Amino acid sequence: MGAEANGSLPRVEIHPMANTYLQTAFDIHITPDEAALLAECFEVADEIDCGIPGEELDAARAYYDERSAAFRAAFPIRTDENDPFAAFLDLWDDPEFPQFDADLSIRTADDGPGAVALISGHQVDVRAVANLIQKTCPSALPFGFEWACYCDRLRPGEHGGGYFVVTGTDIIGGSTGWLMSEALQSPDTRQP
């Protein structure tokens, strides 16, 4: 872009569409029981997202009853909801799209009897993953992970990242854009 010879405003260039991605990859050291529950949660999310056969309340209840005791303890049926998976769907900001959009692989820990779960992906719902870790992996808490946001074009506001620190009672952190906005609103950063 440049100013016209007669001093008018610079010409506007139209930018083609761009794709924005959120990417993360991290290991979390957990117990074998937590690893089994974590894997089950990924499977249940896929099943619900694809549609439980019949998609009727009876089919959903039967599918819920087939889940492990650990799953049912972590996500008990709520008396205020008809859907037996309501507590599980609370992991997502939008329970209509119950996908972590992440890959999960689990291996035996090299340094002891536990397991190591690798969670990674390019469009991960990091808030849902943080919620899941809080509900299913108490032995790993407190735990933190980071992510990166990037765009396939150089566009303002499309690059950044963030972090979450997960404790038994709270999830702290957020995107760098949100954290920067909060810092700019802080009395310590305002001009006198």
Phi, psi and chi 1 to 4 in degrees:
 res  aa     phi    psi   chi1   chi2   chi3   chi4
   1 MET       -  142.8  -74.4 -157.7 -142.7      -
   2 GLY  -152.3  159.9      -      -      -      -
   3 ALA   -74.7  145.9      -      -      -      -
   4 GLU   -68.4  159.3  -60.9  -66.4  -34.1      -
   5 ALA   -61.0  -32.1      -      -      -      -
   6 ASN   -85.1    7.6   62.9    7.8      -      -
   7 GLY    88.2    9.1      -      -      -      -
   8 SER   -74.1  174.9   64.5      -      -      -
   9 LEU   -61.1  154.3  -65.9  174.2      -      -
  10 PRO   -62.6  152.1    1.6   -0.4      -      -
  11 ARG   -73.3  151.6   71.5  175.2 -174.3  -95.0
  12 VAL   -94.0  129.9  175.1      -      -      -
  13 GLU  -102.1  136.3  -65.8  179.4   20.1      -
  14 ILE   -90.5  127.0  -62.4 -179.8      -      -
  15 HIS   -95.4  135.1  -61.4  -80.3      -      -
  16 PRO   -65.3  166.9   17.1  -21.8      -      -
  17 MET   -55.9  155.0  -71.8 -175.5   58.4      -
  18 ALA  -135.1  158.3      -      -      -      -
  19 ASN  -111.2  135.6  -62.2  -60.0      -      -
  20 THR  -114.0  139.4  -57.2      -      -      -
  21 TYR  -129.6  152.4  -55.6   94.8      -      -
  22 LEU  -121.6  120.9 -169.9  148.0      -      -
  23 GLN  -125.8  139.8 -177.6  175.6   10.2      -
  24 THR  -150.3  159.9 -168.0      -      -      -
  25 ALA  -159.3  124.2      -      -      -      -
  26 PHE  -155.2  153.1   60.6   88.0      -      -
  27 ASP   -98.3  144.9  -77.2  -23.0      -      -
  28 ILE  -133.4  125.0 -179.3  167.5      -      -
  29 HIS   -86.9  121.4  -65.5  -99.3      -      -
  30 ILE  -139.6  173.4   53.1 -178.7      -      -
  31 THR   -79.7  160.8   68.8      -      -      -
  32 PRO   -59.2  -37.4  -27.8   36.4      -      -
  33 ASP   -64.9  -40.6  -70.8  -18.4      -      -
  34 GLU   -65.8  -37.0  -68.9  168.2  -17.0      -
  35 ALA   -62.3  -42.2      -      -      -      -
  36 ALA   -64.0  -41.4      -      -      -      -
  37 LEU   -67.0  -41.3  178.4   55.9      -      -
  38 LEU   -59.6  -46.7 -161.6   58.7      -      -
  39 ALA   -62.4  -40.9      -      -      -      -
  40 GLU   -62.5  -40.0 -177.2  176.2   12.4      -
  41 CYS   -63.8  -39.6  -71.6      -      -      -
  42 PHE   -63.7  -41.3  -90.4   73.1      -      -
  43 GLU   -65.4  -43.5  -68.7  168.1   14.6      -
  44 VAL   -63.7  -42.0  169.1      -      -      -
  45 ALA   -58.9  -42.8      -      -      -      -
  46 ASP   -63.3  -43.8  -75.7  -18.3      -      -
  47 GLU   -62.5  -45.5  -73.3  -69.9  -34.9      -
  48 ILE   -65.9  -41.8  -68.7  172.7      -      -
  49 ASP   -64.4  -36.6 -170.9   49.5      -      -
  50 CYS   -78.8  -19.3  -68.2      -      -      -
  51 GLY   104.0  113.1      -      -      -      -
  52 ILE   -64.5  131.7  -64.1  171.0      -      -
  53 PRO   -49.1  128.5  -24.2   31.7      -      -
  54 GLY    91.0  -31.2      -      -      -      -
  55 GLU    45.2   31.3  -69.5 -155.2   28.3      -
  56 GLU  -106.2  162.1  -62.5  170.1    3.2      -
  57 LEU   -58.0  -39.4 -172.4   55.6      -      -
  58 ASP   -64.5  -40.6  -70.2  -20.5      -      -
  59 ALA   -66.5  -41.1      -      -      -      -
  60 ALA   -64.8  -41.0      -      -      -      -
  61 ARG   -65.5  -41.6 -178.5   56.3 -166.6 -120.2
  62 ALA   -63.6  -42.1      -      -      -      -
  63 TYR   -64.7  -41.0 -177.1   67.6      -      -
  64 TYR   -61.6  -44.4  179.2   86.5      -      -
  65 ASP   -63.0  -23.6  -70.2  -18.2      -      -
  66 GLU   -80.1  -11.9  -66.0  170.3    0.9      -
  67 ARG   -70.3  160.5  -59.2  -57.3   92.4 -139.8
  68 SER   -66.4  160.8   69.6      -      -      -
  69 ALA   -61.1  -35.4      -      -      -      -
  70 ALA   -64.9  -40.4      -      -      -      -
  71 PHE   -63.9  -47.3 -177.6   92.2      -      -
  72 ARG   -64.9  -31.3  -66.8 -169.7  -45.9  -89.6
  73 ALA   -72.6  -39.3      -      -      -      -
  74 ALA   -71.8  -32.9      -      -      -      -
  75 PHE  -130.6   70.1  -54.2  101.4      -      -
  76 PRO   -68.3  156.5   24.4  -31.6      -      -
  77 ILE   -65.9  131.4  -67.6  177.1      -      -
  78 ARG   -91.5  134.0  -65.3 -169.9  -12.0 -145.3
  79 THR   -69.6  -19.3   57.9      -      -      -
  80 ASP   -90.6    5.8   62.7  -27.2      -      -
  81 GLU  -131.4  146.2  -68.4  -77.8  -15.4      -
  82 ASN   -80.0  -34.2  -73.7  -28.1      -      -
  83 ASP   -74.2  119.8 -173.8  -15.2      -      -
  84 PRO   -65.1  -17.3   20.9  -29.5      -      -
  85 PHE   -96.0   11.4  -71.1   96.3      -      -
  86 ALA   -56.0  -43.7      -      -      -      -
  87 ALA   -65.0  -37.7      -      -      -      -
  88 PHE   -66.8  -42.8 -179.0   67.9      -      -
  89 LEU   -68.3  -16.4  -65.6  172.6      -      -
  90 ASP   -65.7  -12.5  -78.6  -15.6      -      -
  91 LEU   -62.7  -28.3  -65.1  175.0      -      -
  92 TRP  -101.6  146.6  -71.0  -89.5      -      -
  93 ASP   -65.2  -34.1  -69.7  -26.6      -      -
  94 ASP  -121.1   96.7 -174.5   -9.0      -      -
  95 PRO   -66.8   -7.0   17.9  -24.5      -      -
  96 GLU   -73.3  -17.0  -65.6  -67.3  -41.9      -
  97 PHE  -127.1   73.7  -61.3   99.1      -      -
  98 PRO   -81.7   72.5   31.9  -35.2      -      -
  99 GLN  -130.5  135.9  -89.6  -59.7  -44.3      -
 100 PHE   -79.4  -21.7  -61.4  109.3      -      -
 101 ASP    51.8   42.7  -69.2  -38.2      -      -
 102 ALA  -138.7  159.5      -      -      -      -
 103 ASP   -99.6  145.1  -65.7  -39.2      -      -
 104 LEU  -126.1  127.9  172.0   68.3      -      -
 105 SER  -133.3  141.8   62.6      -      -      -
 106 ILE  -125.3  136.1  -62.0  171.6      -      -
 107 ARG  -135.4  162.5   69.2  179.5 -168.7  -81.5
 108 THR   -71.4  138.2  -57.2      -      -      -
 109 ALA   -65.9  141.4      -      -      -      -
 110 ASP   -75.2  -25.0  -64.0  -28.4      -      -
 111 ASP  -109.2   21.5   57.5   -7.4      -      -
 112 GLY   164.9 -166.6      -      -      -      -
 113 PRO   -82.1   -3.8   30.5  -34.8      -      -
 114 GLY   -81.7 -165.2      -      -      -      -
 115 ALA  -128.7  160.0      -      -      -      -
 116 VAL  -124.5  124.1  178.5      -      -      -
 117 ALA  -104.4  130.4      -      -      -      -
 118 LEU  -102.1  120.2  168.3   63.6      -      -
 119 ILE  -113.0  125.6  -62.4  174.3      -      -
 120 SER  -152.3  161.4   61.8      -      -      -
 121 GLY   164.6  175.1      -      -      -      -
 122 HIS  -106.8  -11.6  -67.9  -79.7      -      -
 123 GLN  -139.0   40.4  -72.7  -63.2   85.1      -
 124 VAL   -66.7  137.5  178.7      -      -      -
 125 ASP   -84.2   89.0 -175.2  -24.0      -      -
 126 VAL   -65.8  -32.2  -69.3      -      -      -
 127 ARG   -65.4  -44.8  170.9   65.4   70.8  177.6
 128 ALA   -63.7  -39.3      -      -      -      -
 129 VAL   -64.8  -42.2  168.1      -      -      -
 130 ALA   -61.5  -43.5      -      -      -      -
 131 ASN   -61.0  -41.5  -69.7  -23.4      -      -
 132 LEU   -63.4  -45.3  179.2   67.2      -      -
 133 ILE   -59.8  -42.2  -70.6  168.6      -      -
 134 GLN   -61.4  -39.4 -174.5 -179.3   51.7      -
 135 LYS   -80.8  -28.7  -67.5  -72.3  -92.5  179.6
 136 THR  -117.0  -12.2   63.2      -      -      -
 137 CYS  -127.4   55.8  -56.3      -      -      -
 138 PRO   -61.9  -27.4   21.1  -30.8      -      -
 139 SER   -68.0  -19.6   74.5      -      -      -
 140 ALA   -90.8   -8.0      -      -      -      -
 141 LEU   -83.3  143.7  -58.3 -178.8      -      -
 142 PRO   -73.8  149.2   27.0  -31.7      -      -
 143 PHE  -141.2  146.2  178.1   77.3      -      -
 144 GLY  -134.2  150.8      -      -      -      -
 145 PHE  -147.3  159.3   67.4   94.6      -      -
 146 GLU  -118.9  163.9  -61.1  171.6  -74.0      -
 147 TRP  -144.6  164.5   68.0   86.1      -      -
 148 ALA  -123.2  140.9      -      -      -      -
 149 CYS  -111.4  132.1  -64.2      -      -      -
 150 TYR  -146.4  163.0   63.3   97.2      -      -
 151 CYS  -128.5  148.2 -176.4      -      -      -
 152 ASP   -80.8    3.4   59.5    3.0      -      -
 153 ARG  -132.5  155.5  -62.8 -164.4 -178.3  -86.6
 154 LEU   -82.6   91.8  -64.5  176.6      -      -
 155 ARG  -121.3  135.6  -71.7 -164.6  165.1  170.2
 156 PRO   -59.4  139.7  -22.8   32.6      -      -
 157 GLY    78.4    1.7      -      -      -      -
 158 GLU  -103.1    3.2  -63.4  -69.8  -25.5      -
 159 HIS  -123.5  144.6  -60.0  -44.9      -      -
 160 GLY   169.2 -142.2      -      -      -      -
 161 GLY   172.7 -153.1      -      -      -      -
 162 GLY   168.8 -176.5      -      -      -      -
 163 TYR  -153.2  159.3   75.7   93.5      -      -
 164 PHE  -133.1  137.8  -79.4  129.4      -      -
 165 VAL  -110.0  121.4  171.3      -      -      -
 166 VAL  -105.1  124.9 -178.8      -      -      -
 167 THR  -118.9  178.3   71.6      -      -      -
 168 GLY   -66.3  -20.9      -      -      -      -
 169 THR  -121.1   -9.2   58.2      -      -      -
 170 ASP  -151.8  159.1 -154.8    0.9      -      -
 171 ILE  -125.3  115.8  -62.5  174.9      -      -
 172 ILE  -110.8  140.8  -54.4  157.4      -      -
 173 GLY   124.2 -161.2      -      -      -      -
 174 GLY   158.2 -166.9      -      -      -      -
 175 SER   -76.5  156.7   71.1      -      -      -
 176 THR   -63.5  -33.3   54.4      -      -      -
 177 GLY   -61.4  -46.2      -      -      -      -
 178 TRP   -66.0  -44.8  178.4   81.7      -      -
 179 LEU   -62.5  -40.1  -65.7  165.9      -      -
 180 MET   -65.1  -43.1 -179.2  176.7   62.9      -
 181 SER   -60.3  -43.3  176.9      -      -      -
 182 GLU   -62.0  -42.1  -71.1  -68.3  -52.7      -
 183 ALA   -65.8  -38.8      -      -      -      -
 184 LEU   -67.5  -26.9  -71.5  170.6      -      -
 185 GLN   -85.0   -8.9  -62.0  -57.5  -43.4      -
 186 SER   -68.2  142.0  166.0      -      -      -
 187 PRO   -58.7  -26.7  -18.4   25.7      -      -
 188 ASP   -69.1  -22.9  -63.3  -24.1      -      -
 189 THR  -102.5   -6.6   59.0      -      -      -
 190 ARG   -75.5  143.5  -67.7 -164.7 -177.9  134.2
 191 GLN   -70.7  143.3  -64.5  -74.8  -26.6      -
 192 PRO   -69.9      -   16.5  -19.5      -      -
